[in-house]
Amino acid sequence: MLPVKNGRISQEYGRKNSQYRKGYHPGIDVVADGADKSIYAVSPGVVIRARFSPGSKGADPTGWGNYVIVRQVDGHDVLYAHLAQVAVTAGQLVVAGDKLGIQGATGSATGPHLHFEVWDGDWTKRNDINPAEYLGIANQVGPVSLKDPFEEDRQWAVENGISDGSDPNRAVLRKEVWAMLRRMKEGR
């Protein structure tokens, strides 16, 4: 599940910038294009923080503005920031697809978007992980596109002389698959 229905990444994870506490962008910024500006939970969990204050600066005026943090059942804490409206309360259980709020530009934001961060464990430790990778999308500016989960395997196969299936004259033979598996098992 993605946090917006029709989105594009306006700033990717890891972009170096001294304005950030860690020296790099610790999340992805996603702009919801089209009429639906709703922000959705990406996974089931419990809302551990839901902060809202009216006005352009929101509850955290120098940072996240209005925001929601969900502690997910998979052990990750997830931040949804810069919201114009918050539709949940602390302690509320959510499932993937539940509406958490509306995209906004509160806090330290240059325009309407969702700032989305994922932390490994408790959010207070700020052990961020790549949220694009977590969502299975490409970590690049532009339209949100799902990553091919087999791309790395496909590249490895091609680099090791195994067909990627694009050449009908070069199909992978069963004996090649068994040889590859034997080499992998032997650590070669």
N, C-alpha and C positions, 0 to 999 in steps of 0.2 A: 504494500500500500504506500502511495506517495502522499506527502502532506498537502499538496494542492492538486487540483484536477487538470489544469492546462497550464503548465509552467515552463519557465526558462531560468537557468542559472545566470545571475548577474555578477556573482563573485564566487569563485571556487574555493574549496578548502586548501589551506596551506600557502596561500599567496603571501609572500613576504611584505611586511609593512610595519614600520616602527610605531604606528598609532595603536597597535594591538599589544596588550600586556605581554603576550608570549612572543611577539615579533612576527607573527604570522596570523592569518585569518583562521580562527579555530572552528569555523562552521562553513556552511554554504548559505548563500543568499539566493532565495528563490522568489521570483515574481510570478504571481498568479495572473495569467492573461485571460481575457474574456470576461464574461459577466459574473462568473462565480469566483468570488474572492475569499471563500471559506478556507479555513485551515483545518485539516483533519488529522486525527491520531493515526500514527503509522503502525501501531502494534498495541495489544492489550496491556493495561497497567492501571496504576492508581495515580491520580493527580496529587502531587506532593506540594506544589506551589501554584497558585493562580493569583497573580497580582494585577490589579487594574486601578487606575486613577484617571478621572476625566481630564481632558486637555491634551495638548499636542506632545507633551513630554512623557506622560504616563507615570507609572509607579516607580520606575527607575530612570530618572531624567537624563543621566549621563551615560547610560548604557543600553539595557534591553528594552526600556520603555515598559509597556504592558506585556506580560509574558506568562507562559504556562510551562511547568516542568512535570513530566510524567515519568514515574518509576515503572519501567516495563517489566513484564514477567520474565524476560530473558536476562535481567540483571543490569540493563543499561538505563541510565537516566537521560531523558531527551528534553531539550529546550526548544520552545517555539516562541520567538521574540519579535518585538516591534508591532504587536497587535493593536488594531483600532478598537476591537471589542474582545472581551473574554467571555466564553459561553459555558465555562465549567467552574467548579469550586474545589478547593483542597479536600481531599478525602474521597472524591468521586471516582468510581470505577469507570474506565473507558475501554472500548474495544476498537480495533482498527476500523477506521471510517467514521468514528464519532466526530462531530464538529466541536472543535476547541475554541474557535474564535474567528475573527475576520482579519485579513491582511491589513497592515497599517504602516505608519511611519513614525511611531512614537519612540521616545528615547533618543539615542544618538544614531539617527537614520537619515540618509540623504534623499530617500524617496520611499514610496510604498513597496514593501517586500516582506518576506518571512526570513528571519535569521534562524537557521536550524542547526543545532549542535547535538552531538551524541557523545556521552561519556561512558567509559568503562567503569561501572560501579557508581558510587555516590558522587553526585554532581559537585559537592563541595571540594573534592580532591582535584577536580578539573583535569582528569585523565582523558582528554579528548581523543576520539578516533575519527577517521575519515567518514563523515556522514554520507557522502556520495557512495562510497564503497558499501557502507552499511545498508543503504537503500537499493544497491544494485544498479546504480546509474553512473553515467560517465561524469567524472569530476572535471568539467570544462564549461566555460561560458557558452551559453546558447540554449536551444530548446532541450528540455529534459529528455534524455534518451536512455532506454534500458540498455545496460551493458550485456554483451553476449557472455554468459557464464562459462562458455567453453573456449573463449578466444585464446587464453594462455595455453590450454591444452592443444588447440589446433596449431598454434605457432610452434610449439615444441615438436609436434608430430612432423610438420613440414621441415623444420630444421634438422630433424633426424631421419629424413628420407621417407617419411610415411605420408601417403597421399592425404590431402585435405578433402578429397571427394570432388574437387572442381574439374578434374581431368577425367573424363569417362574412359580414357584409354589407360588410366593408371589407378585402378581400384585397389584397395587394400586387400591383400589375400589373407585368408584365415591363418596360414602358416606365419605370415609377417606379424600378425597380432600376437600369436603365441610366442614368437621369438622376442617381441618387444616386452611382453609380460615377464618372460624368463629373465631377460636382462635387468628389468626393474627389480625383480625379486632378488637377484644376485647383487644388486647395487652397482651395476655398471651402466 
